[in-house]
Amino acid sequence: MRHIRYFEEKVMELLQEGYIKGGSHLYAGEEACAVGAMAAIRPDDYITSTHRGHGHAVAKDGDLNELMAEICGKATGCCKGKGGSLHLADLSTGNLGANGIVGGSFGIACGAALSSKMQKQDKVVLCFFGDGAANTGIAHEAMNMAAAWKLPVVFVCENNLYGMSVSVERATSVKDLSVRAKAYDMPAIIADGMDVLAVKEAVEKAAKTARKGDGPTFVELKTYRYFGHSRSDPRAYRTKEEEAEWKSRDAIETFEKRLIENGVITEEEAKKIDQEALDDINKSEEFAKASPDPKPEALYEDLFA
């Protein structure tokens, strides 16, 4: 979780410097969702991500240097600098990619899950999406298909309360988005997205169901993003009190405190972990800045259509 937090703070720094071009949607605040979910599945399982996908890529054991280089548009990036932040993919880790289209990952997740089932593999797919994407048509089409065909998918909704600037309370008719799973006779779990162990427990249960052939589960994680929707968002639609309340439950700080209080690690070890994470991110910045830009002729490589 420290790695994701520092990674996102570095990306924001590079955005403000103008070094990173284009849009980027930061994951800080939601670290427990990605880390807890990834701790609940196997390395060979798949994930599909969202436009806010850096945290998923890091937690899926992505190479920090390659991820940072990709977001900086460098040839050494995991997509050779052609994907950037919004299409950050890393097939070597089973990360089938972020998606610039809200809700765009639903169909990809179902396709990967169908492939796993037809090949008689026992891989599961975590389909990450946000509260805004839960209102798209493809979300319901995909959930219906996954339930009807018993596909090995876990639909992981990171409900951070806002679709861009619109509160989920204004945009939806239900308090808990996971109640929609009932329409597809699909089990649902609600978990605290600020508690990494609660997330892990919820996704483990859902992944076990999917892996044994009993179909999908809807896991709703209540969480909060610390930055605005994107760089240009001043967060005028949120109060300082609301932000302070969520930050008082910061997933990293509370988990570290729990580990120290229970004697799992010492304060010195916690400081060492923190420093190592910071050093790794600084090295990833150095790697990205030292990397070459893609050559113009690379535009014609890796084309599938």
Salt bridges, closest charged atoms under 4 A:
GLU8 OE1 - HIS54 ND1 2.73
GLU13 OE2 - LYS10 NZ 3.30
GLU17 OE1 - LYS289 NZ 3.86
GLU31 OE2 - ARG5 NE 2.50
ASP44 OD1 - ARG42 NE 2.96
ASP45 OD2 - ARG211 NH2 2.78
ASP122 OD1 - ARG42 NH2 2.74
GLU158 OE2 - HIS56 NE2 3.05
ASP176 OD1 - LYS222 NZ 2.77
ASP192 OD2 - ARG249 NH2 2.65
ASP195 OD2 - ARG258 NH2 3.33
GLU204 OE2 - LYS200 NZ 2.56
ASP214 OD2 - LYS212 NZ 3.75
GLU220 OE2 - LYS222 NZ 2.99
GLU243 OE2 - ARG235 NE 2.74
GLU243 OE2 - ARG238 NH2 3.08
ASP250 OD1 - ARG5 NH2 2.74
GLU253 OE2 - ARG2 NH1 3.35
GLU256 OE1 - ARG2 NH2 2.89
GLU268 OE2 - LYS271 NZ 3.83
ASP274 OD1 - ARG2 NE 3.36
ASP280 OD2 - HIS3 NE2 2.78
GLU285 OE1 - LYS10 NZ 3.01
GLU285 OE2 - LYS289 NZ 3.05
ASP302 OD2 - LYS80 NZ 3.31
ASP302 OD2 - LYS82 NZ 3.25
